Amino acid sequence: MRTCSSSRATLPCVAETGHGDVLIAPLVIEYPFKRTTGPVVGAFMTGLREGILVGIKGADGRVLVPPTEYDPLTGEDLTEMVEVGPAGTVTTWAWVRSPMPKHPLDRPFAWALIRPDGADTAMLGAIDAGSPDAMRTGLRVEPVWADEREGLIGDLAHWRPADV
C-alpha cells in the first residue's frame, strides 16, 4: 500500500493488490464544535454539580428524568423544572461480571434503570451492589456523588443500595 501526500493533505491513492486497483483514502471523523447545553440540559447538569437531581414536568403532568426540552408526546416546549430524588427505585437491571476500562466502576456492578423519587421515568445508572444477589427490581438506591463535581453526568458517580 502506498500513501500519496501533498504539502496540504493526504490524498487518496491507488494501490495494486493483485486483484485489481483499490482506491485507498484516509478517513477522519471529527466534530470540531461544541454544543451549548441550553436551559433544560444546563439545569440538569448544574443540579448534578450541586448534588441535586432535577427533572421536568411534561404536558400531562408526568415528571421526566433526565429532563427533555420537548414533551415526547406532544412536542410542546417544556420549562417547569422539578427537583426529584435523591433516592430512587430500580425498575430493571443487568449484572456486569467483567467491567471494561471505560465503565464507571472497576469491579462487578449492575447497570440499571432507576426511577428517582418523584419522577415518572427512569434514568440509566451503575449500581455498586457487591453481588448480583443484592440486586432486584424494586431495590431502593441512593446516589453516590463524585468527590469533585463539574457539571457532568459523571458527577453522579454511581448508585448504591439505600440500606448501606
N, C-alpha and C positions, 0 to 999 in steps of 0.2 A: 504494500500500500504506500502511496506517496501523498504528501501534502503540498499543495501549492499555496504560496503566500505572496502577498504584495506588502508594500510598506503600510497599507491601511488596514487590511483584514485578511483573515484566512479565507481562501476562495475554494469553491468546490473543485475537485479534481476527478479525473477518470483514471481508474486503476484497472490493469489487466489481471484477471483472476484465473484464466484458463477456461472459464465458462462464459466468455464474453466480457464486454466492458461494463463496469459498475460505477455509477456516479456516487461519489463519496462527498458529503458536505457536513460541516460542523453544525451541531445543534446546541444552541444556548437558550435555555428557558430562564427568563428573569422577569421580575416585576419591579421596575425601578421607580416605584412610587409608594407613598404611604397613605393609608386611609385614615381619615379622622373618625372618631367613634360616634360623634353626634350626641344629642341629648339623652337618648334612651340607653344605648350601649355604654355611653360615658358615665351615666348614673350607676349602672350595674358595676362597672369597673371601679369607680370611686368607692362604692359600697364595699367591694372586696378589699380595697386598700384599707378601709376603716374597720374591717372585720364584721361587716353587715351584709346580709343577703337582701336583695330587692327584686321584686317582680313588677309586672304592670297589669292593670285591670283592663280586661278585654271588654268589647262592646256588650257582651252578655253577662258581665259581672265576674267571670272567671279570672283568677289571677295566674298569669303566665310567667314561668321562671325557666330559663333566663328570659328577661323581657324582650319583646319584639317591637319594632317600630310600627308595624301594621297588624291589625286584627287578622288572624289566619282564616276566619270565617267570612268576614265582611269586606276586608281590605281597608277599613277605616284607619286613619291615623290614631295611634294610642299615645296618651300623655300622662295618665294618672299612675304614678309610681307608688308601690306599696312595699313596706318592709315585711319580710317573711322570716320564718325560722327563728332562731338559728338551727334548731334540731329538725329532723325530718324522718320519713319512713321509707324503707326500701320497698320499691314496687316490683323489681325483678333484678336478678344478678347473675354473674358468671364468674367462676373462680379462675385465677391465673396462677398456675403452678410454677411457671418459669418466667419471671419478669424479663423483659427486654431492656436494653440500656436506656431507652427514652421513656420508659414507663415512670410513673410518679413515685413508685416505691421500689426498693431493691430487694424485696422479699415477697413471697407469695401474698396475694391480695385479691379482692373482688372488685370487678367493675360492676357498678350498679346504677340503676335509675333511682334517684332519691327525690321524693316529693317533700320539699320543705314545709313545715307547719304554716298553714295559711295560704298555701299555693294549691292550684288545681292541676298543675302539670309537674312533671319530674325533670330533673337535670342529671346528667351523667357525672359520676364521681367515683373515685377509688376509695375502697374501704379497707382499712388495716384491721382485720378481724382476727388475725392469728392463724385460723384454720377454717376450712370450709364448713366444719361442724358448727362454728359460731354464726354462720350466715343463715338467713331465712327471709323470705318475703314477709314484710310486716315488721322487720327489725327496726328499732329506733336507733338513730345515729345522730352524731353531732359533729360539726366541722372542727378540723384541726387547722389552724391558720399558720402560715409561714411566719418565721421569726421576723423577717424583713419583707415588708409588702410595698409594692409599687404600682398597684392598679392593674394587675394582670390576672388572668384566670388561675395561674399558679399560686396566687396569694391564698387560695383555699387549697392548702397542700394535699389534704385528703380528709376522709371521714373516719370515725371510729364508733364502735357500739356505744350507745349513750350510757350504759350501766358501768362503763370502765372508769 
